Every structure is written in structure tokens, then in C-alpha cells.
Amino acid sequence: MRARRLSEVLSSSGDEWKEWELRAAVFLSLALQIALVCLGNRRKYLPHAWIRVVTWSAYLLADSVAIYALGMISNTIGEIKAGKSVNKMEPHTELSTFWAPFLLLHLGGPDTISAYAMEDNELWLRHTLTLVNQAGLTVYILVMAWTRPILSFLAILILLSGFYKYGERVWVLRAASNEHFKDSLAECQPRRRYSNKIVEECELKGAEGYNIVPHQVIELRDDAAIMINDAIMDLSSRKLSSRNDSEDQEYKRDVCALLAGCNLVDTSQRLFADHLFSLEERDTCLSILRDKPNEDIFKVIGIELGLIYDVFYAKAKVVYTSWGFICKLAISFSICIALVLFSLSNKRQYSNPDLCLTFLLLGAAIFLELYALSHILFSDRFACWLINNKQSAIFNFVNRIQPLSKRRRWSNSIGQYNLMTCSFKENDSSWWRLLKLLHVDEMVVKFLNQGREDVTGYIRDIILSTIQEKEARDAQKLPSPWTDRGGRALSMEMSLDHLKWSIELDFDMSILVWHIATELCYYPDNGTDSVKELDRNNQSHVKFYSLMSLHLSRYMLYLLVMYPSMLPVGIGSIRFRDIYKETKKYFAWRESAPERPARRHNMGESMPDISEGDPGKRREYNPEIAKACDILRGQVKTKFNLSVTKEDKVKYVLFNGCRLASELERLPSELKKWGVIREVWAEMLIYAASKCKATDHAQQMRRGGELITHVWFLMAHYGLTNHFQIPHAPAIAEIMVNSW
């Protein structure tokens, strides 16, 4: 008797545990969907590590949790039908079958994220198989648990929505996969504009012995630029809003940048498919970007990359079509109907936890669809559609809620890494010793010592001016890929020839040597105070150039340390690891070095505003880094030409970094010194951008974006990459046929 009672107690507690386990799984699946829909698009402009960790965890767990919950419901139904379960179709089991279509809806994923990384797009076949399996399992659950007609009808509504959502996800993944993406762009590649009949007539007359004299013309097409100007004129003829003249001009600039980006993206996205481009397409890009301010040009690039991000990592291929928008409205309407009908049905037999979870599933499903609709309404692609279709009233209403100028399309910041900072910091705590034991201390050092700085207008200006100078030199001939990595800046004057050895090293070694030299020049020796010798007019330029050079230097080292695959030489991480260990030995004696006074740098106590968006920005100064620079100067003697060979990579880099710094310090003025350093770093960045693979650029878009990707995209618009290999095609206007 006692054994039977104990068995009943254990059986009831086991059933109750299964009920709560299923509720927890369904709730977790819903929470993961909310996390994905909220963070999926934000990682495009938020470079923080926690965003990537949370999004990555939610993306990996979402499918597994939903499939696990479907399996639990299926097992429960199977046990009941097989007669193994003590309880028959009780209310909890009946209502849990209504949750199954919601889990299929969760497997479809939100519109803001379809793939976490580029590699996920290649798994579309696996998701196709999962779609067939889980859709079949959901249908099996509904058929086997068919009880109340109303509840079953509502489940069918959600089932159809879930099947479409998952099928939509599979199609988007397939379209963004490498092979299908290239094929789709090859089909829409523009064709040459000439008459095949005229060409055939030329060949026929030539074969008959006639002397053919074709009159050829080169057709320059500015259709896109004309269309943009027409749209701006159309908006100008309408009452925009109660703006003053300056606000109206800024508004027109934002609209012009939006239209330019949306018109260029169909051509520029072919860069990620490694297609070849014609010079006509280069001329089209230049006609659109011509006479635009530097800020607007970078804004156009940001809009294009934002649209391409949606193709690779979101469901832009579907949701921005008429069919996709109609289906989204139908799904939202069907879920609302399900919520209303379920609210009006008899629910007395269901427990409160089950009812709360059911209403939560219905309400959250509506929220997710409405959030996706709002994401479409406030997107750049929809805004461009409104302008092109002359829906100015709707556009002004949407723009008033979320102005074009305030939309975030990438992080607009660059990573920073300083060799001095990570080398002199020593940690002897127990947890740090544990990290060393696990051989992960260097990885932790990389993440703990990185920082970020905003991309200022001065950085954009030096990059764009360098690219435009190269494009102007190639204007009369076929554009050639970028090959300079500091040579042009050092060739401006004969007095700089003695510095060319520093850019003739391996590229990663050049980065390290110039990084050390830049840090040493930024934190000069205690006895030097060269800035006081400058005139007041030049002093501000020195401050701008020095801070800009420092940020570019640390950004290039950041790429070398964190993403070496984006640079031409892929072994930079090995060299950094060796140098990191060796420089720690140099700084081991830092306690014996004289204390450096903790004061502001002699170039000025405060740094004035260097960009319009960063008022009051202070000049960067770190006494610890200054002390580390003094130690490095003391340990590496550049006065004596020590025999340092390339085989000893660490000493070679440290020695030549100090050697380069001493040679730069001997330049006649601070303005010239920092002008050279600034231009060398700009050329190195442009050179690295031109050598980076398109897939690496695409991968970085999900991490907040990188300045090097924007530089590469900008170079392509000016025809300075190796994609432009098709010359101008002359069009035959007429044929003169002579019988002799």
C-alpha cells in the first residue's frame, strides 16, 4: 500500500516537473527571440563585446531550445496515444499543443538577423532539412492532439505563419550564400550599350571586301546623378517643414546622400562577389560623388554598407519586396485574430501558468511583428522608396520621428591598441597566474588593453584627400590599384629619403616600427619642449596632426593584433606575441627608472575640439605610457649602431622603432614631423584596405564596422582597386562604307 502511494506521489511529481520544464523551455525560446530581435540590428553600429556575446549565445541557443521544446511536446503526445501515460489528454497537454506552432514561428527567426556570421549563410541546406523535420513534427502534434475545433483552428493559423517564416529564413540564407549571391549579381550585371545589328553589319560588309570606317563615340551616362538632382528639386518645390535655411540645406544633403547610396548599392555590392567593373561604372560613381563634401561622401559609403549588411545578415531580400510586406501584414493580422479568438474562448479548465504563458506567446508574437514593421518603416531602403515614388508627406512624417541625420549605420569609431600599455602592465594576482597556466593570458591581454576612439572629420579628410590625389593622377589613363604604403609621403622632399628604409620592411614590421616611433614622438624625452618654439598659428595644426597620427597608429596596431587576416601579411600575430613577451622584459626594470612628473604634455594642457561632433575633447596624455617610452629609450641605445639582425625580430623592431623616432625628431619642425607621420599612416591604412579580402570586410560589418572597410569601399568608388579592368566601350554612331 505504501509502495503504491509512493509510486503515485513520484509519478505526480514527475508529471509536474515535466510541465514546468516545458514551460521553462517555451519561455526561454521566447526570451531568446526577443533578445535577437532587439540586438540583431544593433550590432551593426555597436562594437561592444557584450553585444556580440549575447547575440552569439542567443543565436546558437534559439534553434536548439525550440527544437527541444517541440520534442518534449511530441513525446508527451506519443506517450498518451500509446497508453503509457497515467493521465489522458489533460488541459495542460491540450494547451501545450497550441504552443507547438509558436515554436516553429521562433525557428523562423526575427527579420533583424538571419545569420550571425557569413558562414551561417552556407548552412541553408541544413536549415531546409530542419524546416521539413520540424514542420512535419508540428503537423503530427496537431493531428494527434486534435480536440477542440477552435483551438485547433487557431493553431493552424500560427502553423501557416511559422511555416512561411521559416521558409523565408531558408530562402534568405540561400540567397546570401556565396555561390547564389554571385549568381544573382551576374544575372543583373549591366550590359554594354551598343547595337548588335550595327556590329553584325560591320562584320558582313568587311567580309564582302568593303572598307569600313565606323564613327565611334564614348557615351558618358549620368542617369543616376540626374535622377538624384530631380528628386532633390521635387522635394525643394514642396513645403518640407518649418525649417530655416541652414536646416533645409542639411535636410537636402541627407536626402541626396540617401539617394546616392541607394543608387550605388546595386553596383557596389558586386565588390563582395569579386566581379570586374567597367570604367563607365567608375564614371557613374564619380558623377554621383562629385562636388559633395567629405562628410557626405563618407555618409554615402555608410549607407551603402548598411544596406549590404541587411543583405548578408538580415532578411532584406524578402521583407523589402511587395510580396514580403504583404505576407508580413497577413502574419500580423492572423496572430491578432488568434489572440482575440483565444481571449473569447472558454479557458476555465486551464491553469493560470499555462494561460499566462499562452497570452505571453501571442502578445510577444504581435510585438515581434510590429517591431519588424517599424524597422522597415524607419529603414533607409524604405525612405528611398518613398522619395522615388514622391510620397513626400509620409517621408517627412517618418523623417520627423527618426531623422536621416541621426540614424546610426556603423559605429563611426576605430579600435585602439598600444604596445606600451600592454607591455608594462604586470599582474601577479592568483587569477592571472591561473590564466597563464591555461595559456589564455595573452588573449585576455588583447581584450583588456583595447580601446576605441571616434573617427573625426580630420581623419576622414586626410584619407579622402589622399585617395582623390591618386585618382586625379590616374584620370588620363587606366586606374591602377593602390601600391603606396608611405612612399609617396616620404618622396615629397629629398630630405626624407633617409626614412624610406622603414617602409621597405615587411608590412607588419613597418606597422610595429612606425607605431613605436609614433608613441616615442608623442611622448618626447623630458628635456624636449619643441612645441613652444612653434608659432601660435602652427601649434594648433601640430596638435591635430599628432593626435590624428596617434589614433591611426594605434588603429593599425589594433588590426594587426585583433584581426591580422585583414592585413596583407598574416603572420603579424606571431610577431606581436614575441614582441609582447620581449618588451615586458625591457619594462621589468621600470621601478628603477626615474619618476616622470605627472603633468600635462608640453604641447598644451588641453586639446581643443578637433571635430564638430566632439566638443571639448581633451588631449590624450598618460604618465605611465610616457614613463614606458623613457624606459624604452634607455634600454635601446640608438646612438650606437648596434648589430641587430632581422632574425632577432623583437630587438630588430624595438631598435628600429627607436631609430626611426630619433630620425623623425631631427626634422626641422614639429609641424613637418607630424605632417609626415600623419600621411604615412594614412597611406598605410589605404594600402591595407586595398589588400584585404572582401570576405574579411563583410565579416567586420557585424562587429560595428571598421574604418578600413569604408576606406576600401571608397577606393572602389574612385576606381583604385583591381576590380576596374574593363575599358570604355565606344559606341558606333554610324558606318561609312566605301567600295574601294
Secondary structure, 3 states (H helix, E strand, C coil): CHHHHHHHHHHHHHHHHHHHHHHHHHHHHHHHHHHHHHHCCHHHCCCCHHHHHHHHHHHHHHHHHHHHHHHHHHHHHHHHHHCCCCCCCCHHHHHHHHHHHHHHHHHHCCCCCCCCCHHHHHHHHHHHHHHHHHHHHHHHHHHHCCCCHHHHHHHHHHHHHHHHHHHHHHHHHHHHCHHHHHHHHHHCCCCCCCCHHHHHHHHHHHHCCCEEEEEEECCCCCHHHHHHHHHHHHHHCCCCCCCCHHHHHHHHHHHHHHHHHHHHHHHHHHHHHCCCEEHHHHHHHHHHHCCCCHHHHHHHHHHHHHHHHHHHHCCHHHHCCHHHHHHHHHHHHHHHHHHHHHHHCCCCCCCHHHHHHHHHHHHHHHHHHHHHHHHHHCCHHHHHHHHHCCCHHHHHHHHHHCCHHHCCCCCCEEEEECHHHHHHCCCCCHHHHHHHHCCCHHHHHHHHCEEEEECCHHHHHHHHHHHHHHHHHCCCCCCCCCCCCCHHHHCCCHHHHHHHHHHCCCHHHHHHHHHHHHHHHHCCCCCCCHHHHCCHHHHHHHHHHHHHHHHHHHHHHHHHHHCHHHCCCCCHHHHHHHHHHHHHHHHHHHHHCCCCCCCCCCCCCCCCCCCCCCCCCCCCCCHHHHHHHHHHHHHCCCCCCCCCCCCCHHHHHHHHHHHHHHHHHCCCCHHHHHHHHHHHHHHHHHHHHHHCCHHHHHHHHHHCCCHHHHHHHHHHHCCCCCCEEECCCCEEEEEEEECC
